[in-house]
């Protein structure tokens, strides 16, 4: 709200626990249900382009702390888990730059925020949870929480905002670090043209990506 104070072409939709329950964001709620803190889905609508132009969406994973849940992380892995909000932080950083540059595009900036902790209320391996899309998910490991939060956020944005393009930013798996090291982000997309644009931007800014191809 500090960032958007006085900016006219901005609107904000904020979903708390009550709204998430009403709309059926079951996966997001499940990840956060062991926490005393409220989950949030924050959607900032930036209208810098023409009214007829479609929106692109940046959606960031924002697990403010990730213990791994009941599949708890071990010593040596848990200490740095405040960084699991890095996807949402990158979305906020991008938004700040877009405001400074006054970019003439319509863009959604989405932060899916939750805290994945242990406790008597935490979701459990074997739980079956209904997502916003209506599909059910069986939990195999409570330390795979990021994809659950993102699934609900992406489904909600697609249904209610119908963006032309979605870029989701996440810290989903350490296997990407094993494959690419610490200097590259893994890039996976079903659009070759978008991949080329992102790789060109990556080269220009030295914020490096490496494309990991998807089967389609």
C-alpha positions as CSV (number, residue, x, y, z in Angstrom):
1,X,0.0,0.0,0.0
2,X,3.0,2.3,0.6
3,X,4.2,1.6,-2.9
4,X,0.8,2.5,-4.6
5,X,-0.1,5.5,-2.5
6,X,-1.1,8.3,-4.8
7,X,-0.9,6.1,-8.0
8,X,-4.2,6.3,-9.9
9,X,-3.9,3.4,-12.3
10,X,-3.7,0.7,-9.5
11,X,-6.4,-1.4,-7.8
12,X,-5.8,-4.1,-5.1
13,X,-7.7,-7.3,-4.4
14,X,-6.8,-8.8,-1.0
15,X,-8.1,-12.2,0.0
16,X,-7.8,-13.2,3.7
17,X,-8.8,-16.5,5.2
18,X,-12.5,-15.7,5.2
19,X,-12.5,-14.8,1.5
20,X,-10.4,-17.9,0.6
21,X,-12.8,-20.1,2.4
22,X,-15.8,-18.4,0.6
23,X,-14.2,-18.8,-2.8
24,X,-12.8,-22.3,-2.2
25,X,-9.0,-21.9,-2.2
26,X,-8.6,-25.1,-0.3
27,X,-5.0,-25.8,-1.1
28,X,-3.8,-22.4,0.0
29,X,-5.8,-22.7,3.2
30,X,-4.5,-26.2,3.9
31,X,-0.8,-25.2,3.7
32,X,-1.4,-22.4,6.2
33,X,-3.8,-24.1,8.6
34,X,-1.1,-25.0,11.2
35,X,-0.1,-21.3,11.5
36,X,-1.5,-18.6,13.8
37,X,-0.9,-16.1,11.0
38,X,-3.5,-15.2,8.3
39,X,-2.8,-16.4,4.7
40,X,-3.0,-13.8,2.0
41,X,-3.6,-13.7,-1.7
42,X,-2.7,-10.2,-2.9
43,X,-3.5,-9.2,-6.5
44,X,-2.3,-5.7,-7.7
45,X,-3.9,-4.6,-11.0
46,X,-1.6,-2.2,-12.8
47,X,-3.4,-0.6,-15.8
48,X,-0.6,1.1,-17.8
49,X,-1.8,0.1,-21.2
50,X,-5.0,0.6,-23.2
51,X,-8.3,-0.5,-21.7
52,X,-8.8,-3.1,-24.5
53,X,-5.3,-4.7,-23.9
54,X,-5.1,-8.0,-22.0
55,X,-3.1,-8.4,-18.8
56,X,0.0,-10.3,-18.2
57,X,0.4,-11.8,-14.7
58,X,3.4,-12.3,-12.5
59,X,2.5,-14.8,-9.7
60,X,5.0,-15.3,-6.8
61,X,5.3,-18.1,-4.2
62,X,5.4,-16.4,-0.8
63,X,5.9,-19.1,1.9
64,X,7.1,-16.7,4.7
65,X,8.6,-19.6,6.6
66,X,8.7,-23.3,5.5
67,X,9.3,-25.8,8.2
68,X,8.3,-28.6,5.8
69,X,5.2,-29.1,7.8
70,X,4.9,-32.6,9.4
71,X,7.5,-33.8,6.9
72,X,9.8,-31.5,8.8
73,X,13.0,-30.3,7.3
74,X,16.3,-31.3,8.9
75,X,19.0,-29.2,10.6
76,X,21.1,-27.7,7.9
77,X,18.1,-27.2,5.6
78,X,15.5,-25.4,7.8
79,X,17.5,-22.4,9.0
80,X,17.3,-20.5,5.7
81,X,13.6,-21.1,5.0
82,X,12.6,-17.5,5.3
83,X,13.9,-17.4,1.7
84,X,10.9,-19.4,0.6
85,X,9.1,-16.1,0.0
86,X,11.6,-15.1,-2.7
87,X,9.1,-15.6,-5.6
88,X,6.7,-13.1,-4.1
89,X,9.6,-10.8,-3.2
90,X,10.7,-10.9,-6.9
91,X,7.1,-10.0,-7.9
92,X,7.1,-7.0,-5.5
93,X,10.5,-5.9,-6.8
94,X,9.3,-6.1,-10.4
95,X,6.2,-4.1,-9.5
96,X,8.3,-1.4,-7.9
97,X,10.4,-1.1,-11.0
98,X,7.3,-1.0,-13.3
99,X,6.0,1.9,-11.2
100,X,9.3,3.7,-11.5
101,X,9.5,3.2,-15.3
102,X,5.8,3.9,-15.9
103,X,5.6,0.9,-18.2
104,X,2.7,1.2,-20.7
105,X,1.4,-2.3,-20.2
106,X,-1.5,-3.9,-18.3
107,X,0.1,-6.2,-15.6
108,X,-1.1,-8.2,-12.6
109,X,1.2,-8.7,-9.7
110,X,0.2,-11.6,-7.5
111,X,1.6,-12.7,-4.1
112,X,0.4,-15.9,-2.6
113,X,1.4,-15.8,1.0
114,X,1.3,-18.6,3.6
115,X,3.3,-20.1,6.5
116,X,3.9,-23.8,6.4
117,X,4.5,-24.9,10.0
118,X,4.0,-27.9,12.2
119,X,1.4,-28.3,15.0
120,X,-1.8,-30.0,15.9
121,X,-3.7,-28.1,13.2
122,X,-1.2,-28.8,10.3
123,X,-2.3,-30.6,7.2
124,X,-1.1,-34.2,7.0
125,X,0.3,-36.7,4.5
126,X,-2.7,-38.6,3.1
127,X,-5.1,-35.7,3.4
128,X,-7.2,-35.1,0.3
129,X,-8.0,-31.5,-0.4
130,X,-10.2,-29.8,-3.0
131,X,-8.5,-27.0,-4.9
132,X,-10.0,-23.8,-6.3
133,X,-10.2,-25.4,-9.8
134,X,-12.4,-28.2,-8.3
135,X,-9.7,-30.9,-8.6
136,X,-8.8,-32.9,-5.6
137,X,-5.2,-33.4,-4.4
138,X,-3.8,-36.1,-2.2
139,X,-0.9,-34.9,0.0
140,X,2.1,-37.1,-0.4
141,X,4.5,-34.8,1.4
142,X,3.7,-31.6,3.3
143,X,7.1,-30.2,2.2
144,X,5.7,-29.8,-1.3
145,X,3.5,-26.9,-0.3
146,X,4.6,-24.3,-2.8
147,X,3.0,-25.9,-5.8
148,X,-0.3,-26.2,-3.8
149,X,-0.4,-22.5,-3.0
150,X,0.6,-21.6,-6.6
151,X,-2.1,-24.0,-8.1
152,X,-4.9,-22.1,-6.3
153,X,-3.4,-18.7,-7.1
154,X,-2.9,-19.5,-10.8
155,X,-6.4,-21.0,-11.1
156,X,-8.0,-18.0,-9.3
157,X,-6.2,-15.5,-11.6
158,X,-7.0,-17.4,-14.8
159,X,-10.7,-17.6,-13.9
160,X,-11.2,-14.0,-12.7
161,X,-8.7,-12.0,-14.7
162,X,-8.1,-14.1,-17.9
163,X,-4.5,-13.0,-18.5
164,X,-2.9,-13.5,-21.8
165,X,0.4,-14.6,-20.2
166,X,1.4,-15.9,-16.8
167,X,4.9,-16.0,-15.4
168,X,5.1,-17.8,-12.0
169,X,8.2,-17.3,-9.9
170,X,8.9,-19.9,-7.2
171,X,11.5,-21.8,-5.1
172,X,10.0,-25.2,-5.7
173,X,12.8,-27.7,-5.7
174,X,16.4,-28.0,-4.7
175,X,16.9,-30.3,-7.7
176,X,17.0,-27.2,-9.9
177,X,20.1,-26.0,-7.9
178,X,21.7,-29.5,-8.4
179,X,21.1,-29.2,-12.1
180,X,22.0,-25.5,-12.7
181,X,23.9,-24.3,-9.7
182,X,23.3,-21.0,-8.0
183,X,23.8,-18.6,-10.9
184,X,20.9,-19.7,-13.1
185,X,17.1,-20.0,-12.7
186,X,15.3,-22.8,-14.4
187,X,13.0,-21.6,-17.1
188,X,10.1,-23.8,-18.1
189,X,7.4,-22.7,-20.5
190,X,4.9,-23.9,-23.1
191,X,5.6,-20.9,-25.3
192,X,8.7,-20.8,-27.4
193,X,8.3,-17.1,-28.2
194,X,8.0,-16.2,-24.5
195,X,11.1,-18.3,-23.8
196,X,13.1,-16.4,-26.3
197,X,12.0,-13.0,-24.9
198,X,12.8,-14.1,-21.3
199,X,16.2,-15.5,-22.4
200,X,17.0,-12.2,-24.2
201,X,16.0,-10.2,-21.1
202,X,18.1,-12.6,-19.0
203,X,21.2,-11.9,-21.1
204,X,20.6,-8.2,-21.1
205,X,20.3,-8.0,-17.3
206,X,22.7,-10.8,-16.4
207,X,19.9,-12.3,-14.3
208,X,20.5,-15.7,-15.9
209,X,18.0,-18.4,-16.9
210,X,18.4,-21.8,-18.5
211,X,15.6,-23.4,-20.3
212,X,14.5,-26.8,-19.1
213,X,12.2,-28.1,-21.8
214,X,8.7,-29.5,-21.1
215,X,7.1,-32.4,-22.9
216,X,4.0,-31.2,-24.7
